[in-house]
Amino acid sequence: MAALAHHPFDQPTFSFNNSSASGEPTQHSFYPYTDNGGSTLGIAGASFAILAGDTRLTSGYNILTRYAPKLFKIGGTGPDHKGSKIVLSVVGFAADGRALQERLVEGVVG
């Protein structure tokens, strides 16, 4: 099995220690992205599709809001995208998901 690649979430993003356990200097770095969590689920049949997503936006153990959608309609008409045939499901870093949604809406409408 291949070794897992290093991921910034494997260790804390800050430390008050100036050295590691071996006495070697520790390099500190800034990582601006956070995994805002989230879950979505999709079920499809021959003539239907159901998508569901939670609405919590978290950072670590903190719940920032309970009203951040994870599903976005793309296309359709009007501000509520009536008649939309596309739904975008996003989890993880919330700002990237929101930016993708805005670009897709721009591309379909514009």
WOZIDA-V606561 format. One record per run of one state. SS is the DSSP state (h for helix, s for strand, l for the rest). FROM is the first residue (numbers start at 1). TO is the last residue. Records with the same first field share a line. If there is no record, write none. Layout:
SS->FROM-TO  FROM-TO
This chain:
l->1-7  11-18  20-24  26-39  45-48  54-56  60-61  66-70  75-76  78-81  83-85  90-93  110-110
h->8-10  94-109
s->19-19  25-25  40-44  49-53  57-59  62-65  71-74  77-77  82-82  86-89
